[in-house]
Amino acid sequence: MDNPVLLDLPPLSGGLIEVLENSFPSRDFTPEELELNHLSFHYGQRSVVNFLKHHYQLQNETILNKE
């Protein structure tokens, strides 16, 4: 199964994913913090973390399922 997006990424490490998760954790916002620029910035960070987590999982599945 060839995944062109997966093939373009360098190998990702679990350590990197852990550091990103700890540096940019998911969070809830208080009503005072519900400004578009704060929300956009946070969800932009989380989008990158989630993208890398997803591809880390794909890389590991590919390694485990390779025949």
Helices and strands as residue ranges (DSSP letters): H 4-8, H 14-23, G 31-33, H 36-65
